[in-house]
Amino acid sequence: MNPEVSVVVPLHNEEQNIGPLIEELTRVLSGLGLPYEVLLVDDGSTDRTFERVVELQTRDRAVRAIRFTRNFGQTAAFAAGFSHARGQFIVTLDGDLQNDPSDIPKMLAIARDKDIVCGWRRQRQDAFLTRHVPSVVANWLLGLVSGVRIHDNGCSLKVFRASVVKPLKLRPGMHRYFPALASQLGDRIQEVEVHHRPRRYGQSNYGLSRTFRVVGDLLQLRRLMREAVADRTEAPSLYEIAEIRETA
């Protein structure tokens, strides 16, 4: 049976987080009563992340695994997940346990009548000056330029109809602008408050410098939005896959 829901999780050096995350996802998703799959995309991890993924896959038939040849970045990992996802609805979330899988059922319920459902980490559990303040500034600027005004573009916990993300022609760094890009193919967008948890293991790769990247992208965002859905645009090669492990 083809899954109705595909969950896409990029992973980079998350060997301690992936086990607890799959336990939580399995508990939540099995309660939906819908066929589902979980696509774990290992973005060039240098620890035992992929070994842990393989172990988990032997116990859970819903898990599918993609391993890159090296680190290509979060946009590439999401793009690979979108390309291989089989569900009508695609759920995205980070692999660091800061997103709470228990928020997924309410977001999927809303997605029945929407094209995009975005998580809003209203009570953020990370550094105020290096994460929260830059996020507020960046989201305000993104809404001003793109016309898609949401509070938290950076929250990875989102639900998309597959039809609004699969056709996108993405470039590196574009995961920050998924709502703006996808809104051109489906403009029914709703934002939902979600839980945000402190990181338990590992370190974040993001900080104040991300805001400066966003400010630079804003100068060409409208062009990037057009190119993402233009028929004449040639999709760039974002990643190279070393291995795909399907459930037997």
Secondary structure, DSSP 8 states (H G I E B T S, - for coil): ---SEEEEEEESS-TTTHHHHHHHHHHHHHTTTS-EEEEEEE-S-SSSHHHHHHHHHHH-TTEEEEEESS---HHHHHHHHHHH--SSEEEE--SSS-B-GGGHHHHHHHHTT-SEEEEE-SS--S-IIIIIHHHHHHHHHHHHHHS---S-TT---EEEEHHHHTT----TTGGGGHHHHHTTT---EEEEE--B----SS--S--THHHHHHHHHHTTHHHHHHHHH-TT--------EEEEE---
